[in-house]
Amino acid sequence: MKKTVMAAAAVVLPLFSATAAVAEPVPVIPEPPVAVAADPVPAGPLGTTFPVRTGGDMAVTVGAADTEVAPRAEGQQVLVYDVTAEQTSGNPYFLPTLDLRMVTADGTTVYPLTDVPGAYPSGFLEPGQPRHGLVAFGIDEKQTPAKILFATSDYFVQSSWIL
């Protein structure tokens, strides 16, 4: 009988206990990390020089050009710009093309035309030796140019000239 009373007391006494049962703490689930705001892409008007990185540190300037290039298709206009690039550090770098592209007001990406007289030359870019040439974009007569981007082939945009 003593065992029965002890067992009953063990079951019933906690029900009448004056102290509240201690609840297990609820683990705090951390919020996902907040993404660090990406550095804004440097932007400015034509004639602005921006630092960019492709095969070394470079300084690139895109400006207005007085050159005209005939349209390659009916209903097209060709916009021509003067480009200067200089590798500011690193080893000589072979630059087959300059990573420029135009974006129109409607969001269309336009790549430079080839075989343009006076085009920005490809080849090795030596540190401290600026290279100069033209870049031309053919867009529909109804399109409005918005900006020229310097962006690597994986579309890492490093600078933007507002048109």
PyMOL commands that set and color helices and strands:
alter all, ss='L'
color gray80, all
select helices_A, chain A and resi 2-16
alter helices_A, ss='H'
color red, helices_A
select strands_A, chain A and resi 43-45+49-53+57-64+76-89+93-95+100-104+109-110+123-125+131-140+145-151+157-162
alter strands_A, ss='S'
color yellow, strands_A
deselect
rebuild
show_as cartoon
